[in-house]
Amino acid sequence: MALRIDDISINTIIGKGSAISGNLKVNGFIRIDGDIDGNLETDGNVIVGENARIRGNLSAKAVIIGGIIKGNVLASESIKLLSEAAVIGDVISRKVQVEDSALVHGHCISIKDEAEYKRSSNEYLQSRAIKEKVSL
């Protein structure tokens, strides 16, 4: 993954011991070492540290996961699950890399072709939205 110069500066840090309840929408690169109970959306990259816990969906450009996420992960460029990582939900990206001992309990959509990825991810998101509305 090629990084632009602005991709290497972390804009937001949620430190170890911090807890946030509610949805977050941030610009740029974010590192999480605390707990989030809500959805996280950014146009940049995300690092989920090994002590981090997220209960909600995560949407970003690229994601590196070392902690636990109970929710779906959508990244337009790439997702990397480190050996300590656990995702209980679906993983959707153009490139997915999973190290030994990492856990994914859900569906995985990984399509390299950008046009096909956009079509498939949009189709997936629409079907999820319909299922959520039906279950309300």
N, C-alpha and C positions, 0 to 999 in steps of 0.2 A: 504494500500500500504506500503510495507516494504521499508524503506530507507536505502541505504548503507551509510557509513560514509561520502563519498564524495558527496552524494546527498543533504546534508544540508548546504553546503557552497555555497553562491551565487557567481558565477564567473563573471557575467556581470549585470550591473544595467543601465537601461535607465530611468533617473530621470524625475520627473514631470517638464513640461515646455520644455523638449527636443523633438526634431522632427527629424526623420530620413527618408530620401527618398531613397529607393533602397532596394534590397534584402539583408538579413543578414543570415549568417551561423556561428553559434557560438558553442563552446564546453561547455558542462556542464550546470549548473543551471543559469537561467536568470530571472530577475524581470524587468517588464516593467511598468512604471508609466507615460510615455510620449506617443508620437504619432509615429507610423511607417506606412509609405506608401510604402509597399513592402512585400515580403514573408519573413517569419522567419523560419529557420530550426535549430534544435539542437538535440543532442543525449541525452540531460538531461531533467530536469524538467523546467517548465515555470510558473511564476505567472504573471498574467495580472491584475494589480491594477485597482481599481474602476475608476480612472481618465484616464486610458490608452485607446487609440484608435488605432486599427490596421486595415488598409485597405490592405489586402493580406492574403494569406494562411499561416497557422501555423502548423508546424510539430514538434513533440517532443515525449518524453517518457511519461510524465504525465503533465497535464495542469490544473491550477486553474484559472478561469476567473471571474473577478469582473467588467471589463470594457466592451467595445464594440469592436467586431470583425466583419468586413465585408469581409468574406472569409471563406474558409473551414478550419476545425480544425481536425487534424489527430494525435492521441496519442496512442502509442502501449499499454500502461498500463491503463491509466484512464484520464477522463475529469470530472471536477467538475465545475458547473456553480453556482456562488453565486447569491443571490437574486437581485443584481444590474446589473447582466450580461445580455448582448444581443449578440447573434451570428446570423448574417444574412449570412447563408451558411450552409454547411453540417457538421455534427459532426460524427466522426468515431473513435471508441475506443473499447477496450474489456470491459470497465466499464464506464458508464456514470451516473453522479449524477446531478440532477437539483433541485435547491432550489425553493421555492415559489417565484413568481414574476419574475423569470429569463425568458428570451425570446429566443427561437430558431425558426428561420424562414428558414427551409431547411430540408433535410433528416437527419435521425439519424440511424447509424449502430452501434449496440452494441452486440457483441458476446463474451461470456466468454471463450469458447473453443479456445485455441490459434491457432490450425491448421485451424479450420473453419474461425476464424477471419482473418488470413493471406490470405486465399483463397478469402474470400469475399472482403477484402480491396483491394487486388491486382486487382480483377475483376472490382471493382468500379473505381480505379485509371486508369485502362486501358480504360474504357468507357469514363471517363472524358477527358482523353488525346485525344481520337478519336473525341469527340464532339468539343473540342477546336480547333483541326486541321481543322475540317470541317467548323467551323465558321470563320476561317481566310480568 
